[in-house]
């Protein structure tokens, strides 16, 4: 995924000289995860900018650049570092187009490495996506594989609206194919990634890999899980998910973020509202706990595992 995003950024910069990258250590170092490696050497320091450690200033500068016709792509080095920029994102960036009655676009992408499974510390493994999905005026997406990462970063950069692009850190290194000619899906489309008949399980980002692991284990036990990759958190494409629930009659929603007032909460409520007569059991949620992210030694207890997903599947099937 890291190389796919790098390739997507490069293609966008080649196609449009107004695309520029900004962030802490993204230039000479290539970012702490090396996602922007080699881009400053190719495009120069005027288009790949190493910034001060000042997230609010980075976003504020990007808003000014967008007003002058540029298409900035910002990297927030780690998920927990986004909060100093929260005011700029939610009270300025998200509202500019409406304030100007549609005459001003904000084509800004904010790349956010997020999530756990990397053995790090507080502010380095969090999942703050619900804050931004809750904010009108922002698009929020999260790829789960290299192919989607490549095409979704290109589509995000092409969008005239601000896009929060959440990159699951634990998926930077696993390899996968990328079709450089055909995207397959639009930026905000969800999709079924594994067909099944007994229970629908849905997630986004790194959680999709966990759900696929759970589905493989369940298949060995005689249970067929249908796995849906959400891909977009705002807006959410409910069509494939509702179609799946109509077929299976059961749904388990999984996420790394805490469960209270989360994306999973919204999905559970919407499916209960729109597919009520198809449900054979309550919609069940599996999430991180409603507590600050723990020390690295405890992350496997905090983050949803295939076993926790399968325990919810068993409860759904017991109704």
C-alpha positions as CSV (number, residue, x, y, z in Angstrom):
1,X,0.0,0.0,0.0
2,X,2.8,2.4,0.8
3,X,4.3,2.0,-2.7
4,X,0.8,2.2,-4.3
5,X,0.1,5.5,-2.6
6,X,3.5,6.8,-3.6
7,X,2.8,5.8,-7.2
8,X,-0.6,7.5,-7.1
9,X,0.9,10.7,-5.7
10,X,3.5,10.7,-8.4
11,X,1.0,10.3,-11.2
12,X,-1.2,13.1,-9.8
13,X,1.9,15.4,-9.6
14,X,2.9,14.6,-13.2
15,X,-0.6,15.3,-14.4
16,X,-1.1,18.6,-12.6
17,X,1.7,21.1,-11.6
18,X,-0.7,22.6,-9.1
19,X,-0.6,19.4,-6.9
20,X,2.0,19.8,-4.1
21,X,2.8,17.8,-1.0
22,X,3.3,19.2,2.5
23,X,4.1,17.5,5.8
24,X,6.6,16.8,8.5
25,X,9.7,14.9,7.2
26,X,8.0,14.0,3.9
27,X,10.8,15.4,1.7
28,X,14.4,14.2,2.2
29,X,13.3,11.4,4.6
30,X,10.3,10.4,2.5
31,X,8.0,10.3,5.5
32,X,8.3,8.1,8.6
33,X,6.7,5.3,6.6
34,X,8.5,6.2,3.4
35,X,5.3,6.8,1.6
36,X,6.6,9.9,-0.2
37,X,10.1,8.5,-0.7
38,X,11.8,9.9,-3.8
39,X,9.2,12.5,-4.7
40,X,11.1,15.5,-3.5
41,X,14.2,14.4,-5.5
42,X,12.0,14.1,-8.6
43,X,9.7,17.2,-8.2
44,X,11.8,19.5,-6.1
45,X,11.5,21.3,-2.8
46,X,8.8,23.7,-4.1
47,X,6.4,20.9,-4.7
48,X,7.3,18.5,-1.8
49,X,7.7,20.7,1.2
50,X,9.1,19.7,4.6
51,X,7.1,21.7,7.1
52,X,7.6,22.7,10.7
53,X,6.0,20.6,13.4
54,X,2.8,22.6,13.3
55,X,-0.3,20.7,12.1
56,X,-2.6,23.7,12.5
57,X,-0.2,25.8,10.4
58,X,0.1,23.1,7.8
59,X,-3.7,22.9,7.3
60,X,-4.1,26.7,7.4
61,X,-1.4,27.2,4.8
62,X,-3.1,24.5,2.6
63,X,-6.4,26.4,2.8
64,X,-4.7,29.6,1.6
65,X,-3.0,27.6,-1.2
66,X,-6.3,26.1,-2.3
67,X,-7.8,29.6,-2.5
68,X,-5.1,30.4,-5.0
69,X,-5.7,27.4,-7.2
70,X,-3.3,24.8,-5.8
71,X,-4.3,21.3,-4.8
72,X,-2.3,20.5,-1.6
73,X,-1.9,17.0,-0.3
74,X,-1.0,17.1,3.4
75,X,0.5,14.3,5.5
76,X,-0.4,14.1,9.2
77,X,2.6,12.1,10.4
78,X,0.5,10.0,12.9
79,X,-3.2,9.8,13.6
80,X,-3.0,11.4,17.1
81,X,-1.2,14.4,15.7
82,X,-4.2,15.6,13.8
83,X,-5.9,17.2,16.9
84,X,-3.8,20.4,16.8
85,X,-5.3,20.9,13.3
86,X,-8.9,20.0,14.3
87,X,-10.1,23.6,14.5
88,X,-8.7,24.4,11.0
89,X,-10.2,21.2,9.5
90,X,-13.7,21.4,11.1
91,X,-14.3,25.1,11.4
92,X,-12.4,26.4,8.4
93,X,-11.7,23.8,5.7
94,X,-15.0,22.0,5.9
95,X,-17.0,25.2,5.7
96,X,-15.2,27.4,3.1
97,X,-17.2,26.2,0.1
98,X,-20.6,26.8,1.8
99,X,-19.4,30.2,3.1
100,X,-18.7,31.2,-0.5
101,X,-22.0,29.9,-1.8
102,X,-20.1,27.3,-3.9
103,X,-17.9,29.7,-5.7
104,X,-14.7,28.6,-3.8
105,X,-13.4,25.0,-3.9
106,X,-11.2,23.4,-1.3
107,X,-9.3,20.6,-3.2
108,X,-7.2,19.5,-0.3
109,X,-6.3,15.9,0.7
110,X,-5.3,15.2,4.2
111,X,-3.4,11.9,4.5
112,X,-3.7,10.3,7.9
113,X,-1.8,7.1,8.8
114,X,-4.0,5.6,11.4
115,X,-4.8,2.5,13.4
116,X,-3.0,-0.1,15.4
117,X,-1.0,-3.3,15.0
118,X,2.4,-1.6,14.8
119,X,3.5,-1.9,18.4
120,X,3.6,1.8,19.0
121,X,2.5,4.2,21.8
122,X,-0.4,6.6,22.6
123,X,-1.1,9.1,19.8
124,X,0.5,6.7,17.2
125,X,-2.2,4.0,16.9
126,X,-5.5,5.7,17.2
127,X,-8.6,5.8,14.9
128,X,-10.1,9.3,14.9
129,X,-12.1,8.9,11.7
130,X,-15.5,9.4,13.3
131,X,-14.8,13.0,14.3
132,X,-14.4,13.9,10.6
133,X,-17.2,11.7,9.2
134,X,-19.4,13.6,11.6
135,X,-18.4,16.9,10.1
136,X,-20.5,18.1,7.1
137,X,-18.3,19.3,4.2
138,X,-15.6,16.7,4.5
139,X,-15.3,13.5,2.5
140,X,-13.7,10.6,4.5
141,X,-12.3,7.4,2.9
142,X,-10.0,4.6,3.9
143,X,-8.6,1.9,1.5
144,X,-7.9,-1.6,2.6
145,X,-5.6,-2.8,-0.2
146,X,-2.9,-1.5,-2.6
147,X,-5.2,-1.3,-5.6
148,X,-7.8,0.8,-3.8
149,X,-5.0,2.9,-2.2
150,X,-3.6,3.8,-5.7
151,X,-6.9,4.8,-7.2
152,X,-8.5,6.4,-4.2
153,X,-5.6,8.8,-3.6
154,X,-5.8,9.8,-7.3
155,X,-9.5,10.3,-7.1
156,X,-9.2,12.2,-3.8
157,X,-6.7,14.6,-5.3
158,X,-9.0,15.1,-8.3
159,X,-11.9,16.0,-6.0
160,X,-12.8,19.7,-5.6
161,X,-13.9,18.9,-2.0
162,X,-11.6,18.3,1.0
163,X,-10.9,14.6,1.5
164,X,-9.6,13.0,4.7
165,X,-7.7,10.0,3.4
166,X,-7.1,7.5,6.3
167,X,-4.3,5.0,5.6
168,X,-4.3,1.9,7.8
169,X,-0.6,1.7,8.9
170,X,-0.6,-2.0,9.4
171,X,-1.5,-2.5,5.7
172,X,1.4,-0.4,4.4
173,X,3.6,-3.5,3.8
174,X,1.5,-6.5,2.8
175,X,1.7,-6.9,-1.0
176,X,-1.2,-7.0,-3.4
177,X,-1.9,-6.4,-7.1
178,X,-2.6,-3.0,-8.6
179,X,-4.4,-2.5,-12.0
180,X,-2.9,0.7,-13.2
181,X,-5.4,1.0,-16.1
182,X,-8.8,0.4,-14.4
183,X,-10.0,1.6,-11.0
184,X,-13.0,-0.7,-10.9
185,X,-15.0,1.4,-8.4
186,X,-15.6,5.1,-7.7
187,X,-14.1,6.8,-4.6
188,X,-17.1,6.4,-2.4
189,X,-18.4,2.9,-3.4
190,X,-18.5,0.0,-1.0
191,X,-18.2,-3.6,-2.2
192,X,-18.5,-7.2,-1.3
193,X,-14.9,-8.7,-1.1
194,X,-16.0,-12.2,-0.1
195,X,-19.4,-13.8,-0.8
196,X,-21.2,-15.7,1.9
197,X,-24.7,-16.8,3.0
198,X,-25.0,-16.9,6.8
199,X,-23.8,-13.6,8.3
200,X,-22.6,-10.3,6.8
201,X,-19.5,-8.7,8.4
202,X,-18.5,-5.2,7.5
203,X,-15.5,-3.0,8.2
204,X,-13.0,-0.6,6.7
205,X,-9.2,-0.1,6.4
206,X,-7.2,-2.7,8.3
207,X,-10.3,-4.3,9.7
208,X,-11.1,-5.8,6.3
209,X,-8.1,-8.1,6.6
210,X,-9.2,-9.2,10.0
211,X,-12.7,-9.9,8.7
212,X,-11.3,-12.0,5.8
213,X,-9.3,-14.0,8.4
214,X,-12.4,-14.6,10.4
215,X,-14.3,-15.7,7.3
216,X,-11.6,-18.2,6.5
217,X,-11.7,-19.7,10.0
218,X,-15.5,-19.7,9.9
219,X,-15.6,-21.5,6.6
220,X,-13.6,-24.3,8.2
221,X,-16.3,-24.6,10.8
222,X,-19.1,-24.6,8.3
223,X,-20.2,-21.0,8.6
224,X,-20.3,-18.8,5.5
225,X,-19.5,-15.1,6.1
226,X,-20.0,-12.4,3.5
227,X,-17.4,-9.6,3.9
228,X,-18.1,-6.0,2.9
229,X,-15.4,-3.4,2.6
230,X,-16.9,0.0,3.4
231,X,-14.1,2.0,1.7
232,X,-15.8,5.3,2.3
233,X,-17.0,6.6,5.7
234,X,-18.5,9.9,4.5
235,X,-20.6,9.5,2.4
236,X,-21.3,5.8,3.1
237,X,-22.5,3.6,0.2
238,X,-25.2,1.5,1.8
239,X,-26.4,-0.3,-1.3
240,X,-24.1,-3.3,-1.3
241,X,-24.3,-3.6,2.5
242,X,-28.1,-3.5,2.6
243,X,-28.3,-6.0,-0.3
244,X,-26.0,-8.3,1.6
245,X,-28.1,-8.0,4.8
246,X,-31.3,-8.7,2.9
247,X,-29.7,-12.0,1.8
248,X,-28.0,-13.1,5.1
249,X,-30.4,-11.6,7.7
250,X,-27.5,-10.9,10.1
251,X,-24.8,-8.2,10.4
252,X,-21.7,-7.8,12.5
253,X,-19.9,-4.4,12.3
254,X,-16.2,-4.3,13.2
255,X,-13.8,-1.4,13.7
256,X,-10.6,-0.5,15.5
257,X,-12.0,2.7,16.9
258,X,-13.9,2.8,20.2
259,X,-17.6,1.8,19.8
260,X,-19.4,4.8,21.4
261,X,-20.7,7.3,18.9
262,X,-18.7,5.8,16.1
263,X,-18.9,4.9,12.4
264,X,-20.0,1.5,13.5
265,X,-22.8,3.0,15.5
266,X,-24.1,4.9,12.5
267,X,-24.0,1.7,10.3
268,X,-25.8,-0.3,12.9
269,X,-28.5,2.3,13.3
270,X,-29.0,2.8,9.6
271,X,-29.1,-1.0,8.8
272,X,-31.6,-1.5,11.7
273,X,-33.7,1.3,10.2
274,X,-33.6,0.3,6.5
275,X,-33.4,-3.5,6.7
276,X,-35.5,-4.1,9.8
277,X,-37.7,-6.8,8.3
278,X,-34.8,-8.7,6.9
279,X,-32.9,-9.0,10.2
280,X,-33.0,-12.3,12.0
281,X,-30.9,-11.0,14.9
282,X,-29.8,-7.6,16.3
283,X,-27.0,-5.8,14.5
284,X,-23.9,-6.5,16.6
285,X,-20.7,-4.4,17.0
286,X,-17.1,-5.4,17.6
287,X,-14.8,-2.5,18.3
288,X,-11.9,-1.1,20.3
289,X,-12.8,-0.4,23.9
290,X,-14.1,2.9,25.1
291,X,-10.8,3.8,26.7
292,X,-7.6,5.5,25.6
293,X,-5.3,3.4,23.4
294,X,-3.2,1.2,25.8
295,X,0.5,0.6,25.9
296,X,1.8,-1.5,23.0
297,X,2.0,-4.7,25.0
298,X,-1.8,-4.6,25.4
299,X,-2.8,-3.6,21.9
300,X,-3.8,-7.2,20.9
301,X,-6.3,-7.1,23.8
302,X,-7.7,-3.8,22.7
303,X,-8.0,-4.3,19.0
304,X,-10.7,-6.5,17.5
305,X,-9.3,-10.0,16.5
306,X,-10.8,-12.7,14.3
307,X,-11.8,-14.5,17.5
308,X,-13.8,-11.5,18.8
309,X,-15.5,-11.2,15.4
310,X,-16.4,-14.9,15.4
311,X,-17.8,-14.6,18.9
312,X,-20.1,-11.9,17.7
313,X,-21.0,-14.1,14.7
314,X,-21.9,-17.0,17.0
315,X,-24.2,-14.7,19.0
316,X,-25.9,-13.5,15.9
317,X,-26.5,-17.1,14.7
318,X,-27.8,-18.0,18.2
319,X,-30.9,-15.9,17.7
